[in-house]
Amino acid sequence: MKEPACLLIAGLMLPATAQAQSYDMGRITCAQYLAMSPADSAVFSAWMSGWFNQKKGYVFVDLGAYARNVASVKSWCASNPVESVMAGLQRSTASQ
């Protein structure tokens, strides 16, 4: 009785794992970023912010600065659609 229940649970989980996707965040272009849905854009922005904050050793969150940074990146991306978002962010933070 225990084995069929385990197999059933495992079988139900397979379709969920088959739909998993992975992305190379460094290859997302500005055009792709600007074309994202608001929900995807928010997740991408939060991930990028967290990644860069960790690289800089920041251990705090300034929501005002975060909102300004997201607006600044979107503005820059509008003028540089073929650039990767990661490359632009790396250049902008290199001197900091």
C-alpha positions, 0 to 999 in steps of 0.5 A: 500500500505504501509503495503505490502511494509513493509512485503516485506522488512521484508521478504527479510531480513529474509534469511539474518538473518537466516544465522547469526552465533555466535562463542565462541572466547574462544574456538577457538583452535590454529589448527582452527586458523591456518586453517582459510582462510586469510580473517577469520584469519585477522578478528579473529586476529583483534578481539583478538587484540582489546579485549586484548588491551581493557582489558589492557586499551590501547587506541592506535594502533601500527600496527608494534606491531600488526603484530609482535604479530600476527606472534608470536601467529601463531608461538606459535600456531604451537607448541600448536595446541590443546590449545585455542588461548585465553588461550595462550594469557591470559597466555602470557599477565598475567605478563604484 
